[in-house]
Amino acid sequence: MQKFAWQDGVAFLAGLVALLAPELWGDNAGQQPLMVLGALLAMAGLYALLGSAGPTAWTATAFALLIFVSPWAFGFDGSDAAAWTAWITGGVATIVGVWGATQARGGEAAA
């Protein structure tokens, strides 16, 4: 397994953005779901960056997808800053996560 895959770095950074962005908006729309899911995505990305074995790419992708749907699920789709942060970070991390999870890494077969 390749130790540092760029897809894992994107997941980690997207999680950090989702975790820290609510502090910059000034209102509390979507703060709790984005901070919790952002922290989970950042931890999953960091876990994958450290080269651990297992389905870490799929775990990060699942958290990214949850961030993407969180504006509708938690009712903050009317708040532009919170919703767009969730859609952009979740969408980018989901696309990159699916791409990375279906690629073979270090000579291993794709899962």
Secondary structure, DSSP 8 states (H G I E B T S, - for coil): --S--HHHHHHHHHHHHHHHTHHHHSS-TTHHHHHHHHHHHHHHHHHHHTT--SSHHHHHHHHHHHHHHHHHHTT-TT-HHHHHHHHHHHHHHHHHHHHHHHS--TT----
